[in-house]
Amino acid sequence: MEEPRKDLLMQVDGMTCQGCVTSVTKAIQRLDPGATVEVDLDHGRVHVTTRAQSVEVARALDAAGYEARAMTG
């Protein structure tokens, strides 16, 4: 049975430009290809709708070179 999609809000440090937005989006979509990702560079936040757990998303972002932690989920 598939996990239901959930909304996660992540604080992600180290994002500074559009290239970071692309890297963050790709890292999350490698984990869950069906995930939707919205990046707020000004506040360093990423809103994700995904089947993955917040800890999995944080690990994927950490591996991509960003310090990430869940604000929700």
C-alpha positions as CSV (number, residue, x, y, z in Angstrom):
1,M,0.0,0.0,0.0
2,E,1.3,3.4,-0.9
3,E,2.0,6.0,1.7
4,P,-0.4,9.0,1.6
5,R,1.0,12.3,0.5
6,K,1.7,14.8,3.2
7,D,2.7,18.4,3.4
8,L,6.1,19.1,5.0
9,L,7.7,22.5,5.7
10,M,11.5,22.3,5.9
11,Q,14.0,25.0,7.1
12,V,16.9,24.7,4.6
13,D,20.1,26.6,5.3
14,G,22.6,27.4,2.5
15,M,20.2,28.2,-0.4
16,T,21.2,31.4,-2.1
17,C,20.2,31.3,-5.7
18,Q,18.2,29.8,-8.5
19,G,20.8,27.0,-8.8
20,C,20.1,26.1,-5.2
21,V,16.4,25.9,-6.0
22,T,17.1,23.5,-8.8
23,S,19.5,21.4,-6.6
24,V,17.0,21.2,-3.8
25,T,14.1,20.3,-6.1
26,K,16.1,17.6,-7.8
27,A,17.3,16.1,-4.5
28,I,13.7,15.8,-3.3
29,Q,12.4,14.5,-6.5
30,R,15.1,11.8,-6.7
31,L,13.7,10.6,-3.3
32,D,10.0,10.9,-4.5
33,P,9.6,11.6,-8.2
34,G,6.0,12.6,-7.6
35,A,6.8,15.2,-5.0
36,T,5.9,18.8,-5.5
37,V,8.4,21.3,-4.2
38,E,8.1,25.0,-3.6
39,V,11.2,26.9,-2.5
40,D,11.1,30.2,-0.6
41,L,14.7,31.5,-1.0
42,D,14.0,34.7,1.1
43,H,13.0,32.7,4.2
44,G,15.1,29.6,3.6
45,R,12.1,27.3,3.5
46,V,10.9,24.5,1.3
47,H,7.3,23.3,1.2
48,V,7.1,19.7,0.0
49,T,4.1,17.5,-0.8
50,T,5.5,14.0,-0.7
51,R,5.1,10.4,0.3
52,A,8.5,10.5,2.0
53,Q,9.0,11.1,5.7
54,S,10.5,14.4,6.8
55,V,13.6,12.7,8.1
56,E,14.2,11.2,4.6
57,V,13.7,14.6,2.9
58,A,16.2,16.2,5.4
59,R,18.7,13.4,4.7
60,A,18.4,13.9,0.9
61,L,18.9,17.7,1.3
62,D,21.9,17.2,3.7
63,A,23.4,14.8,1.1
64,A,22.9,17.6,-1.5
65,G,24.9,20.0,0.7
66,Y,22.2,21.8,2.6
67,E,21.4,21.8,6.3
68,A,17.8,20.9,6.5
69,R,15.3,20.3,9.4
70,A,11.6,19.7,9.5
71,M,9.4,22.5,10.7
72,T,6.4,20.3,10.4
73,G,5.7,16.6,9.6
